[in-house]
Amino acid sequence: MAKASGNNYNNGNRGTIWINGIPILNCYKASIEKKINYENIPHPTIPGAEIRVPVGRTIEVGFAFKKTLATKVIDFESDDITMIMTDVNNNNTSVSTTEASGVTFDSTVIDAFEKGKVGEIEMSGQAEDMRKLI
């Protein structure tokens, strides 16, 4: 079995995120995560025992970026937000692209600053659906 070189790993250095087709400049962290929701119910054959059964799922989205004068204002209150996340490995041979649709954000940072630090904005929310594009 061949050992993978450092160029074969996706390390986020070449990751990109778009919201409704607009690239988020200086985005340094992003995720699209599917979570299964479970409920504990009584075991059908073992008295006093419980089992976990899936009762649905949520798709969690999040990203963080450094604010610059070139950062574009995006309408995060739209009903139809699509987020596309792409990650490329160091030698440009492997691309991973995922799309989340029907995104709603839990809150929107309009403006923020902290003395002595570059302004950072973090967004998190949920999506109705997701699919792997590549």
N, CA, C and O atoms as CSV, one atom per row, in Angstrom:
chain,resi,resn,atom,element,x,y,z
A,1,MET,N,N,0.834,-1.173,0.000
A,1,MET,CA,C,0.000,0.000,0.000
A,1,MET,C,C,0.884,1.243,0.000
A,1,MET,O,O,1.769,1.383,0.844
A,2,ALA,N,N,0.639,2.147,-0.954
A,2,ALA,CA,C,1.445,3.355,-1.082
A,2,ALA,C,C,1.080,4.363,-0.005
A,2,ALA,O,O,-0.083,4.504,0.374
A,3,LYS,N,N,2.086,5.051,0.471
A,3,LYS,CA,C,1.878,6.063,1.490
A,3,LYS,C,C,1.500,7.383,0.805
A,3,LYS,O,O,2.121,7.763,-0.188
A,4,ALA,N,N,0.498,8.071,1.322
A,4,ALA,CA,C,0.057,9.333,0.735
A,4,ALA,C,C,1.062,10.438,1.054
A,4,ALA,O,O,1.588,10.516,2.164
A,5,SER,N,N,1.316,11.280,0.070
A,5,SER,CA,C,2.206,12.419,0.294
A,5,SER,C,C,1.395,13.604,0.799
A,5,SER,O,O,0.165,13.588,0.754
A,6,GLY,N,N,2.074,14.612,1.271
A,6,GLY,CA,C,1.408,15.806,1.782
A,6,GLY,C,C,0.554,16.509,0.751
A,6,GLY,O,O,-0.407,17.194,1.102
A,7,ASN,N,N,0.895,16.346,-0.537
A,7,ASN,CA,C,0.121,16.991,-1.595
A,7,ASN,C,C,-1.240,16.340,-1.808
A,7,ASN,O,O,-2.113,16.937,-2.438
A,8,ASN,N,N,-1.438,15.131,-1.298
A,8,ASN,CA,C,-2.692,14.423,-1.528
A,8,ASN,C,C,-3.777,14.768,-0.510
A,8,ASN,O,O,-4.927,14.363,-0.678
A,9,TYR,N,N,-3.436,15.496,0.521
A,9,TYR,CA,C,-4.415,15.803,1.555
A,9,TYR,C,C,-5.110,17.130,1.283
A,9,TYR,O,O,-4.484,18.097,0.850
A,10,ASN,N,N,-6.410,17.159,1.544
A,10,ASN,CA,C,-7.133,18.424,1.512
A,10,ASN,C,C,-6.936,19.081,2.868
A,10,ASN,O,O,-7.332,18.520,3.890
A,11,ASN,N,N,-6.330,20.260,2.891
A,11,ASN,CA,C,-6.053,20.907,4.169
A,11,ASN,C,C,-6.776,22.240,4.322
A,11,ASN,O,O,-6.498,22.990,5.258
A,12,GLY,N,N,-7.700,22.544,3.413
A,12,GLY,CA,C,-8.467,23.776,3.524
A,12,GLY,C,C,-7.772,25.008,2.973
A,12,GLY,O,O,-8.390,26.068,2.878
A,13,ASN,N,N,-6.496,24.892,2.605
A,13,ASN,CA,C,-5.778,26.059,2.092
A,13,ASN,C,C,-6.333,26.546,0.760
A,13,ASN,O,O,-6.159,27.711,0.402
A,14,ARG,N,N,-6.991,25.670,0.035
A,14,ARG,CA,C,-7.522,26.043,-1.269
A,14,ARG,C,C,-9.040,25.927,-1.296
A,14,ARG,O,O,-9.627,25.785,-2.368
A,15,GLY,N,N,-9.676,25.985,-0.145
A,15,GLY,CA,C,-11.127,25.899,-0.055
A,15,GLY,C,C,-11.789,27.206,-0.467
A,15,GLY,O,O,-11.225,28.285,-0.281
A,16,THR,N,N,-12.986,27.100,-1.025
A,16,THR,CA,C,-13.750,28.261,-1.463
A,16,THR,C,C,-15.212,28.049,-1.092
A,16,THR,O,O,-15.695,26.917,-1.070
A,17,ILE,N,N,-15.912,29.135,-0.803
A,17,ILE,CA,C,-17.340,29.048,-0.516
A,17,ILE,C,C,-18.069,30.151,-1.280
A,17,ILE,O,O,-17.593,31.281,-1.383
A,18,TRP,N,N,-19.234,29.790,-1.810
A,18,TRP,CA,C,-20.093,30.743,-2.501
A,18,TRP,C,C,-21.464,30.745,-1.820
A,18,TRP,O,O,-21.982,29.692,-1.450
A,19,ILE,N,N,-22.035,31.918,-1.662
A,19,ILE,CA,C,-23.408,32.057,-1.198
A,19,ILE,C,C,-24.183,32.711,-2.338
A,19,ILE,O,O,-23.892,33.842,-2.728
A,20,ASN,N,N,-25.170,31.993,-2.867
A,20,ASN,CA,C,-25.956,32.473,-4.011
A,20,ASN,C,C,-25.057,32.953,-5.153
A,20,ASN,O,O,-25.328,33.979,-5.778
A,21,GLY,N,N,-23.991,32.204,-5.417
A,21,GLY,CA,C,-23.099,32.506,-6.530
A,21,GLY,C,C,-22.066,33.573,-6.253
A,21,GLY,O,O,-21.255,33.874,-7.130
A,22,ILE,N,N,-22.064,34.161,-5.061
A,22,ILE,CA,C,-21.086,35.197,-4.719
A,22,ILE,C,C,-20.000,34.568,-3.864
A,22,ILE,O,O,-20.298,34.029,-2.798
A,23,PRO,N,N,-18.727,34.624,-4.307
A,23,PRO,CA,C,-17.665,34.034,-3.476
A,23,PRO,C,C,-17.470,34.846,-2.199
A,23,PRO,O,O,-17.490,36.076,-2.224
A,24,ILE,N,N,-17.283,34.150,-1.096
A,24,ILE,CA,C,-16.999,34.804,0.176
A,24,ILE,C,C,-15.483,34.937,0.268
A,24,ILE,O,O,-14.776,33.952,0.484
A,25,LEU,N,N,-15.001,36.138,0.108
A,25,LEU,CA,C,-13.559,36.376,0.126
A,25,LEU,C,C,-13.021,36.176,1.536
A,25,LEU,O,O,-13.706,36.467,2.516
A,26,ASN,N,N,-11.815,35.687,1.632
A,26,ASN,CA,C,-11.127,35.475,2.903
A,26,ASN,C,C,-11.856,34.512,3.829
A,26,ASN,O,O,-11.751,34.619,5.051
A,27,CYS,N,N,-12.599,33.567,3.243
A,27,CYS,CA,C,-13.244,32.527,4.035
A,27,CYS,C,C,-12.163,31.534,4.450
A,27,CYS,O,O,-11.435,31.016,3.604
A,28,TYR,N,N,-12.060,31.271,5.739
A,28,TYR,CA,C,-11.003,30.378,6.212
A,28,TYR,C,C,-11.540,29.125,6.888
A,28,TYR,O,O,-10.762,28.265,7.300
A,29,LYS,N,N,-12.854,29.013,7.006
A,29,LYS,CA,C,-13.417,27.827,7.634
A,29,LYS,C,C,-14.849,27.681,7.143
A,29,LYS,O,O,-15.599,28.656,7.114
A,30,ALA,N,N,-15.238,26.447,6.749
A,30,ALA,CA,C,-16.610,26.198,6.309
A,30,ALA,C,C,-16.948,24.735,6.519
A,30,ALA,O,O,-16.070,23.873,6.495
A,31,SER,N,N,-18.234,24.463,6.725
A,31,SER,CA,C,-18.653,23.068,6.872
A,31,SER,C,C,-20.113,22.906,6.468
A,31,SER,O,O,-20.933,23.809,6.633
A,32,ILE,N,N,-20.406,21.727,5.935
A,32,ILE,CA,C,-21.768,21.276,5.671
A,32,ILE,C,C,-21.837,19.899,6.310
A,32,ILE,O,O,-21.102,18.992,5.919
A,33,GLU,N,N,-22.715,19.739,7.288
A,33,GLU,CA,C,-22.734,18.515,8.088
A,33,GLU,C,C,-24.154,17.975,8.212
A,33,GLU,O,O,-25.075,18.704,8.582
A,34,LYS,N,N,-24.322,16.694,7.900
A,34,LYS,CA,C,-25.626,16.052,8.074
A,34,LYS,C,C,-25.654,15.363,9.428
A,34,LYS,O,O,-24.772,14.565,9.743
A,35,LYS,N,N,-26.673,15.673,10.232
A,35,LYS,CA,C,-26.821,15.070,11.549
A,35,LYS,C,C,-28.119,14.267,11.583
A,35,LYS,O,O,-29.174,14.745,11.167
A,36,ILE,N,N,-28.019,13.047,12.082
A,36,ILE,CA,C,-29.193,12.200,12.232
A,36,ILE,C,C,-29.794,12.461,13.612
A,36,ILE,O,O,-29.080,12.456,14.614
A,37,ASN,N,N,-31.086,12.687,13.660
A,37,ASN,CA,C,-31.788,12.879,14.932
A,37,ASN,C,C,-32.362,11.539,15.375
A,37,ASN,O,O,-32.992,10.834,14.586
A,38,TYR,N,N,-32.140,11.191,16.640
A,38,TYR,CA,C,-32.600,9.922,17.186
A,38,TYR,C,C,-33.560,10.154,18.344
A,38,TYR,O,O,-33.552,11.206,18.983
A,39,GLU,N,N,-34.379,9.153,18.593
A,39,GLU,CA,C,-35.266,9.152,19.749
A,39,GLU,C,C,-35.135,7.795,20.435
A,39,GLU,O,O,-35.070,6.760,19.773
A,40,ASN,N,N,-35.097,7.810,21.746
A,40,ASN,CA,C,-35.063,6.555,22.505
A,40,ASN,C,C,-36.489,6.064,22.715
A,40,ASN,O,O,-37.359,6.804,23.176
A,41,ILE,N,N,-36.710,4.793,22.364
A,41,ILE,CA,C,-38.033,4.193,22.571
A,41,ILE,C,C,-37.844,2.863,23.306
A,41,ILE,O,O,-36.748,2.302,23.291
A,42,PRO,N,N,-38.889,2.359,23.939
A,42,PRO,CA,C,-38.772,1.063,24.618
A,42,PRO,C,C,-38.421,-0.049,23.628
A,42,PRO,O,O,-38.944,-0.096,22.515
A,43,HIS,N,N,-37.531,-0.934,24.054
A,43,HIS,CA,C,-37.149,-2.074,23.224
A,43,HIS,C,C,-38.375,-2.975,23.057
A,43,HIS,O,O,-39.080,-3.240,24.031
A,44,PRO,N,N,-38.638,-3.450,21.833
A,44,PRO,CA,C,-39.857,-4.228,21.604
A,44,PRO,C,C,-39.862,-5.608,22.275
A,44,PRO,O,O,-40.936,-6.160,22.517
A,45,THR,N,N,-38.697,-6.173,22.578
A,45,THR,CA,C,-38.671,-7.533,23.137
A,45,THR,C,C,-37.962,-7.645,24.475
A,45,THR,O,O,-38.074,-8.677,25.136
A,46,ILE,N,N,-37.235,-6.615,24.896
A,46,ILE,CA,C,-36.503,-6.668,26.168
A,46,ILE,C,C,-37.114,-5.631,27.118
A,46,ILE,O,O,-36.921,-4.430,26.930
A,47,PRO,N,N,-37.848,-6.090,28.133
A,47,PRO,CA,C,-38.475,-5.162,29.079
A,47,PRO,C,C,-37.427,-4.302,29.792
A,47,PRO,O,O,-36.390,-4.802,30.228
A,48,GLY,N,N,-37.714,-3.005,29.903
A,48,GLY,CA,C,-36.829,-2.077,30.591
A,48,GLY,C,C,-35.687,-1.540,29.737
A,48,GLY,O,O,-35.012,-0.595,30.146
A,49,ALA,N,N,-35.457,-2.113,28.573
A,49,ALA,CA,C,-34.378,-1.655,27.689
A,49,ALA,C,C,-34.934,-0.646,26.671
A,49,ALA,O,O,-36.131,-0.609,26.387
A,50,GLU,N,N,-34.025,0.159,26.143
A,50,GLU,CA,C,-34.403,1.138,25.127
A,50,GLU,C,C,-33.532,0.959,23.893
A,50,GLU,O,O,-32.420,0.438,23.974
A,51,ILE,N,N,-34.044,1.391,22.764
A,51,ILE,CA,C,-33.264,1.426,21.532
A,51,ILE,C,C,-33.383,2.823,20.932
A,51,ILE,O,O,-34.355,3.539,21.172
A,52,ARG,N,N,-32.382,3.189,20.153
A,52,ARG,CA,C,-32.402,4.468,19.436
A,52,ARG,C,C,-32.914,4.236,18.035
A,52,ARG,O,O,-32.462,3.324,17.342
A,53,VAL,N,N,-33.852,5.053,17.619
A,53,VAL,CA,C,-34.356,4.954,16.259
A,53,VAL,C,C,-34.233,6.327,15.588
A,53,VAL,O,O,-34.483,7.353,16.220
A,54,PRO,N,N,-33.851,6.340,14.320
A,54,PRO,CA,C,-33.749,7.624,13.620
A,54,PRO,C,C,-35.147,8.207,13.387
A,54,PRO,O,O,-36.069,7.493,12.992
A,55,VAL,N,N,-35.290,9.506,13.637
A,55,VAL,CA,C,-36.580,10.170,13.450
A,55,VAL,C,C,-36.481,11.361,12.494
A,55,VAL,O,O,-37.445,12.108,12.326
A,56,GLY,N,N,-35.347,11.529,11.886
A,56,GLY,CA,C,-35.170,12.625,10.938
A,56,GLY,C,C,-33.715,13.025,10.871
A,56,GLY,O,O,-32.841,12.365,11.433
A,57,ARG,N,N,-33.473,14.114,10.177
A,57,ARG,CA,C,-32.115,14.602,10.046
A,57,ARG,C,C,-32.127,16.112,9.894
A,57,ARG,O,O,-33.125,16.701,9.479
A,58,THR,N,N,-31.012,16.726,10.234
A,58,THR,CA,C,-30.803,18.147,9.988
A,58,THR,C,C,-29.491,18.303,9.239
A,58,THR,O,O,-28.584,17.480,9.366
A,59,ILE,N,N,-29.407,19.350,8.471
A,59,ILE,CA,C,-28.172,19.675,7.762
A,59,ILE,C,C,-27.683,21.003,8.329
A,59,ILE,O,O,-28.326,22.039,8.164
A,60,GLU,N,N,-26.546,20.953,8.991
A,60,GLU,CA,C,-25.956,22.134,9.627
A,60,GLU,C,C,-24.923,22.743,8.677
A,60,GLU,O,O,-24.118,22.023,8.088
A,61,VAL,N,N,-24.948,24.058,8.532
A,61,VAL,CA,C,-23.964,24.757,7.706
A,61,VAL,C,C,-23.296,25.832,8.547
A,61,VAL,O,O,-23.893,26.369,9.480
A,62,GLY,N,N,-22.074,26.133,8.211
A,62,GLY,CA,C,-21.369,27.194,8.912
A,62,GLY,C,C,-20.143,27.635,8.150
A,62,GLY,O,O,-19.559,26.856,7.396
A,63,PHE,N,N,-19.754,28.870,8.340
A,63,PHE,CA,C,-18.510,29.353,7.751
A,63,PHE,C,C,-18.046,30.581,8.512
A,63,PHE,O,O,-18.825,31.228,9.212
A,64,ALA,N,N,-16.772,30.890,8.364
A,64,ALA,CA,C,-16.180,32.056,9.000
A,64,ALA,C,C,-15.266,32.736,7.991
A,64,ALA,O,O,-14.571,32.074,7.220
A,65,PHE,N,N,-15.275,34.063,8.004
A,65,PHE,CA,C,-14.418,34.786,7.072
A,65,PHE,C,C,-13.907,36.058,7.720
A,65,PHE,O,O,-14.493,36.581,8.668
A,66,LYS,N,N,-12.799,36.540,7.179
A,66,LYS,CA,C,-12.207,37.777,7.660
A,66,LYS,C,C,-12.791,38.929,6.843
A,66,LYS,O,O,-12.826,38.884,5.613
A,67,LYS,N,N,-13.239,39.940,7.539
A,67,LYS,CA,C,-13.896,41.090,6.917
A,67,LYS,C,C,-12.857,42.029,6.320
A,67,LYS,O,O,-11.875,42.384,6.971
A,68,THR,N,N,-13.086,42.423,5.076
A,68,THR,CA,C,-12.223,43.399,4.415
A,68,THR,C,C,-13.107,44.485,3.815
A,68,THR,O,O,-14.333,44.377,3.842
A,69,LEU,N,N,-12.493,45.520,3.280
A,69,LEU,CA,C,-13.263,46.568,2.600
A,69,LEU,C,C,-13.919,46.023,1.336
A,69,LEU,O,O,-14.895,46.596,0.853
A,70,ALA,N,N,-13.394,44.920,0.794
A,70,ALA,CA,C,-13.956,44.337,-0.420
A,70,ALA,C,C,-15.048,43.310,-0.125
A,70,ALA,O,O,-15.643,42.769,-1.057
A,71,THR,N,N,-15.326,43.028,1.158
A,71,THR,CA,C,-16.351,42.040,1.498
A,71,THR,C,C,-17.706,42.544,1.004
A,71,THR,O,O,-18.134,43.652,1.326
A,72,LYS,N,N,-18.371,41.690,0.205
A,72,LYS,CA,C,-19.662,42.078,-0.359
A,72,LYS,C,C,-20.774,41.807,0.641
A,72,LYS,O,O,-20.731,40.834,1.394
A,73,VAL,N,N,-21.758,42.676,0.632
A,73,VAL,CA,C,-22.928,42.483,1.489
A,73,VAL,C,C,-23.837,41.459,0.811
A,73,VAL,O,O,-24.164,41.591,-0.368
A,74,ILE,N,N,-24.234,40.451,1.562
A,74,ILE,CA,C,-25.072,39.387,1.023
A,74,ILE,C,C,-26.388,39.383,1.776
A,74,ILE,O,O,-26.412,39.554,2.995
A,75,ASP,N,N,-27.488,39.189,1.052
A,75,ASP,CA,C,-28.803,39.140,1.681
A,75,ASP,C,C,-28.994,37.782,2.339
A,75,ASP,O,O,-29.428,36.830,1.691
A,76,PHE,N,N,-28.672,37.690,3.629
A,76,PHE,CA,C,-28.802,36.435,4.350
A,76,PHE,C,C,-30.233,36.175,4.794
A,76,PHE,O,O,-30.509,35.143,5.407
A,77,GLU,N,N,-31.149,37.093,4.495
A,77,GLU,CA,C,-32.540,36.911,4.889
A,77,GLU,C,C,-33.396,36.367,3.754
A,77,GLU,O,O,-34.610,36.234,3.907
A,78,SER,N,N,-32.795,36.055,2.642
A,78,SER,CA,C,-33.522,35.502,1.506
A,78,SER,C,C,-34.097,34.137,1.857
A,78,SER,O,O,-33.555,33.423,2.702
A,79,ASP,N,N,-35.197,33.780,1.203
A,79,ASP,CA,C,-35.816,32.471,1.423
A,79,ASP,C,C,-35.119,31.358,0.647
A,79,ASP,O,O,-35.329,30.179,0.930
A,80,ASP,N,N,-34.296,31.722,-0.324
A,80,ASP,CA,C,-33.712,30.721,-1.212
A,80,ASP,C,C,-32.203,30.894,-1.293
A,80,ASP,O,O,-31.679,31.306,-2.328
A,81,ILE,N,N,-31.499,30.581,-0.204
A,81,ILE,CA,C,-30.044,30.718,-0.165
A,81,ILE,C,C,-29.410,29.377,-0.488
A,81,ILE,O,O,-29.799,28.345,0.060
A,82,THR,N,N,-28.427,29.401,-1.386
A,82,THR,CA,C,-27.660,28.212,-1.728
A,82,THR,C,C,-26.211,28.455,-1.347
A,82,THR,O,O,-25.651,29.513,-1.633
A,83,MET,N,N,-25.605,27.460,-0.695
A,83,MET,CA,C,-24.202,27.534,-0.285
A,83,MET,C,C,-23.455,26.415,-0.998
A,83,MET,O,O,-23.857,25.254,-0.926
A,84,ILE,N,N,-22.380,26.754,-1.680
A,84,ILE,CA,C,-21.537,25.759,-2.344
A,84,ILE,C,C,-20.154,25.852,-1.732
A,84,ILE,O,O,-19.572,26.932,-1.632
A,85,MET,N,N,-19.635,24.694,-1.323
A,85,MET,CA,C,-18.317,24.629,-0.695
A,85,MET,C,C,-17.421,23.718,-1.525
A,85,MET,O,O,-17.796,22.587,-1.835
A,86,THR,N,N,-16.246,24.206,-1.881
A,86,THR,CA,C,-15.281,23.426,-2.660
A,86,THR,C,C,-13.961,23.376,-1.912
A,86,THR,O,O,-13.492,24.384,-1.385
A,87,ASP,N,N,-13.374,22.197,-1.874
A,87,ASP,CA,C,-12.066,22.012,-1.260
A,87,ASP,C,C,-11.187,21.279,-2.264
A,87,ASP,O,O,-11.588,20.249,-2.806
A,88,VAL,N,N,-9.992,21.804,-2.514
A,88,VAL,CA,C,-9.063,21.226,-3.480
A,88,VAL,C,C,-7.798,20.832,-2.742
A,88,VAL,O,O,-7.323,21.570,-1.879
A,89,ASN,N,N,-7.239,19.651,-3.084
A,89,ASN,CA,C,-6.010,19.252,-2.398
A,89,ASN,C,C,-4.829,20.070,-2.909
A,89,ASN,O,O,-4.958,20.828,-3.871
A,90,ASN,N,N,-3.695,19.913,-2.267
A,90,ASN,CA,C,-2.530,20.777,-2.531
A,90,ASN,C,C,-1.987,20.685,-3.948
A,90,ASN,O,O,-1.401,21.651,-4.436
A,91,ASN,N,N,-2.164,19.547,-4.628
A,91,ASN,CA,C,-1.606,19.446,-5.980
A,91,ASN,C,C,-2.681,19.514,-7.063
A,91,ASN,O,O,-2.439,19.092,-8.194
A,92,ASN,N,N,-3.866,20.038,-6.734
A,92,ASN,CA,C,-4.954,20.264,-7.699
A,92,ASN,C,C,-5.434,19.011,-8.409
A,92,ASN,O,O,-5.893,19.096,-9.548
A,93,THR,N,N,-5.344,17.849,-7.771
A,93,THR,CA,C,-5.789,16.618,-8.427
A,93,THR,C,C,-7.087,16.082,-7.848
A,93,THR,O,O,-7.681,15.174,-8.430
A,94,SER,N,N,-7.543,16.608,-6.736
A,94,SER,CA,C,-8.765,16.116,-6.110
A,94,SER,C,C,-9.618,17.290,-5.659
A,94,SER,O,O,-9.172,18.140,-4.889
A,95,VAL,N,N,-10.858,17.326,-6.152
A,95,VAL,CA,C,-11.779,18.394,-5.801
A,95,VAL,C,C,-12.986,17.775,-5.114
A,95,VAL,O,O,-13.500,16.747,-5.555
A,96,SER,N,N,-13.434,18.399,-4.037
A,96,SER,CA,C,-14.643,17.983,-3.350
A,96,SER,C,C,-15.584,19.181,-3.325
A,96,SER,O,O,-15.241,20.225,-2.769
A,97,THR,N,N,-16.776,19.040,-3.926
A,97,THR,CA,C,-17.727,20.139,-3.980
A,97,THR,C,C,-19.081,19.675,-3.473
A,97,THR,O,O,-19.615,18.668,-3.938
A,98,THR,N,N,-19.634,20.413,-2.517
A,98,THR,CA,C,-20.931,20.078,-1.927
A,98,THR,C,C,-21.815,21.307,-1.963
A,98,THR,O,O,-21.362,22.425,-1.720
A,99,GLU,N,N,-23.101,21.081,-2.275
A,99,GLU,CA,C,-24.076,22.165,-2.327
A,99,GLU,C,C,-25.127,21.951,-1.247
A,99,GLU,O,O,-25.641,20.844,-1.083
A,100,ALA,N,N,-25.444,23.006,-0.515
A,100,ALA,CA,C,-26.542,22.996,0.452
A,100,ALA,C,C,-27.573,24.006,-0.037
A,100,ALA,O,O,-27.234,25.152,-0.331
A,101,SER,N,N,-28.837,23.577,-0.124
A,101,SER,CA,C,-29.880,24.470,-0.623
A,101,SER,C,C,-30.931,24.712,0.450
A,101,SER,O,O,-31.063,23.934,1.395
A,102,GLY,N,N,-31.676,25.802,0.291
A,102,GLY,CA,C,-32.676,26.165,1.281
A,102,GLY,C,C,-32.053,26.531,2.614
A,102,GLY,O,O,-32.579,26.179,3.670
A,103,VAL,N,N,-30.931,27.237,2.568
A,103,VAL,CA,C,-30.193,27.585,3.782
A,103,VAL,C,C,-30.877,28.747,4.498
A,103,VAL,O,O,-31.256,29.743,3.883
A,104,THR,N,N,-31.024,28.593,5.803
A,104,THR,CA,C,-31.468,29.695,6.660
A,104,THR,C,C,-30.427,29.870,7.754
A,104,THR,O,O,-29.952,28.892,8.330
A,105,PHE,N,N,-30.076,31.107,8.036
A,105,PHE,CA,C,-29.064,31.394,9.050
A,105,PHE,C,C,-29.736,31.759,10.366
A,105,PHE,O,O,-30.760,32.443,10.392
A,106,ASP,N,N,-29.140,31.290,11.458
A,106,ASP,CA,C,-29.681,31.542,12.786
A,106,ASP,C,C,-29.558,33.011,13.164
A,106,ASP,O,O,-30.425,33.556,13.848
A,107,SER,N,N,-28.496,33.644,12.725
A,107,SER,CA,C,-28.308,35.074,12.977
A,107,SER,C,C,-27.365,35.618,11.911
A,107,SER,O,O,-26.639,34.865,11.261
A,108,THR,N,N,-27.390,36.920,11.746
A,108,THR,CA,C,-26.530,37.575,10.771
A,108,THR,C,C,-25.764,38.684,11.455
A,108,THR,O,O,-26.363,39.591,12.032
A,109,VAL,N,N,-24.443,38.622,11.398
A,109,VAL,CA,C,-23.608,39.695,11.943
A,109,VAL,C,C,-23.566,40.791,10.881
A,109,VAL,O,O,-23.053,40.586,9.781
A,110,ILE,N,N,-24.102,41.936,11.220
A,110,ILE,CA,C,-24.127,43.059,10.273
A,110,ILE,C,C,-22.768,43.744,10.235
A,110,ILE,O,O,-22.251,44.057,9.163
A,111,ASP,N,N,-22.205,43.972,11.393
A,111,ASP,CA,C,-20.898,44.597,11.486
A,111,ASP,C,C,-20.320,44.277,12.849
A,111,ASP,O,O,-21.061,44.157,13.825
A,112,ALA,N,N,-19.002,44.135,12.927
A,112,ALA,CA,C,-18.351,43.818,14.196
A,112,ALA,C,C,-16.881,44.178,14.103
A,112,ALA,O,O,-16.297,44.184,13.019
A,113,PHE,N,N,-16.291,44.477,15.248
A,113,PHE,CA,C,-14.844,44.686,15.303
A,113,PHE,C,C,-14.356,44.361,16.695
A,113,PHE,O,O,-15.123,44.331,17.658
A,114,GLU,N,N,-13.049,44.115,16.779
A,114,GLU,CA,C,-12.396,43.895,18.060
A,114,GLU,C,C,-11.033,44.568,17.978
A,114,GLU,O,O,-10.287,44.353,17.022
A,115,LYS,N,N,-10.710,45.376,18.970
A,115,LYS,CA,C,-9.477,46.155,18.952
A,115,LYS,C,C,-8.258,45.247,18.783
A,115,LYS,O,O,-8.116,44.242,19.480
A,116,GLY,N,N,-7.384,45.618,17.845
A,116,GLY,CA,C,-6.139,44.899,17.635
A,116,GLY,C,C,-6.278,43.605,16.851
A,116,GLY,O,O,-5.308,42.857,16.729
A,117,LYS,N,N,-7.471,43.322,16.312
A,117,LYS,CA,C,-7.660,42.083,15.557
A,117,LYS,C,C,-8.360,42.368,14.244
A,117,LYS,O,O,-9.124,43.326,14.117
A,118,VAL,N,N,-8.083,41.516,13.272
A,118,VAL,CA,C,-8.791,41.601,12.003
A,118,VAL,C,C,-10.222,41.162,12.244
A,118,VAL,O,O,-10.467,40.167,12.926
A,119,GLY,N,N,-11.172,41.908,11.681
A,119,GLY,CA,C,-12.586,41.578,11.869
A,119,GLY,C,C,-12.932,40.218,11.294
A,119,GLY,O,O,-12.578,39.906,10.157
A,120,GLU,N,N,-13.624,39.413,12.081
A,120,GLU,CA,C,-14.042,38.088,11.642
A,120,GLU,C,C,-15.547,37.958,11.818
A,120,GLU,O,O,-16.111,38.436,12.802
A,121,ILE,N,N,-16.185,37.314,10.866
A,121,ILE,CA,C,-17.624,37.085,10.937
A,121,ILE,C,C,-17.866,35.590,10.799
A,121,ILE,O,O,-17.359,34.951,9.877
A,122,GLU,N,N,-18.643,35.040,11.721
A,122,GLU,CA,C,-19.012,33.626,11.666
A,122,GLU,C,C,-20.505,33.515,11.446
A,122,GLU,O,O,-21.287,34.245,12.054
A,123,MET,N,N,-20.900,32.596,10.572
A,123,MET,CA,C,-22.304,32.363,10.249
A,123,MET,C,C,-22.611,30.891,10.474
A,123,MET,O,O,-21.787,30.025,10.178
A,124,SER,N,N,-23.799,30.609,10.997
A,124,SER,CA,C,-24.222,29.218,11.126
A,124,SER,C,C,-25.728,29.151,10.916
A,124,SER,O,O,-26.451,30.114,11.169
A,125,GLY,N,N,-26.183,27.994,10.450
A,125,GLY,CA,C,-27.601,27.810,10.198
A,125,GLY,C,C,-27.901,26.391,9.770
A,125,GLY,O,O,-27.135,25.466,10.040
A,126,GLN,N,N,-29.030,26.235,9.097
A,126,GLN,CA,C,-29.453,24.919,8.633
A,126,GLN,C,C,-29.882,24.995,7.180
A,126,GLN,O,O,-30.242,26.057,6.672
A,127,ALA,N,N,-29.835,23.832,6.515
A,127,ALA,CA,C,-30.249,23.730,5.116
A,127,ALA,C,C,-31.359,22.694,4.997
A,127,ALA,O,O,-31.471,21.783,5.817
A,128,GLU,N,N,-32.179,22.851,3.955
A,128,GLU,CA,C,-33.238,21.873,3.692
A,128,GLU,C,C,-32.675,20.616,3.050
A,128,GLU,O,O,-33.129,19.509,3.340
A,129,ASP,N,N,-31.684,20.784,2.177
A,129,ASP,CA,C,-31.153,19.632,1.450
A,129,ASP,C,C,-29.692,19.881,1.102
A,129,ASP,O,O,-29.214,21.014,1.145
A,130,MET,N,N,-28.994,18.808,0.758
A,130,MET,CA,C,-27.597,18.904,0.322
A,130,MET,C,C,-27.317,17.833,-0.710
A,130,MET,O,O,-28.005,16.814,-0.761
A,131,ARG,N,N,-26.312,18.062,-1.527
A,131,ARG,CA,C,-25.880,17.047,-2.496
A,131,ARG,C,C,-24.432,17.263,-2.845
A,131,ARG,O,O,-23.948,18.395,-2.877
A,132,LYS,N,N,-23.731,16.153,-3.110
A,132,LYS,CA,C,-22.338,16.214,-3.559
A,132,LYS,C,C,-22.365,16.510,-5.051
A,132,LYS,O,O,-23.027,15.806,-5.814
A,133,LEU,N,N,-21.656,17.536,-5.467
A,133,LEU,CA,C,-21.567,17.869,-6.888
A,133,LEU,C,C,-20.372,17.154,-7.515
A,133,LEU,O,O,-20.460,16.663,-8.641
A,134,ILE,N,N,-19.265,17.096,-6.794
A,134,ILE,CA,C,-18.055,16.390,-7.258
A,134,ILE,C,C,-17.480,15.621,-6.084
A,134,ILE,O,O,-16.460,14.948,-6.228
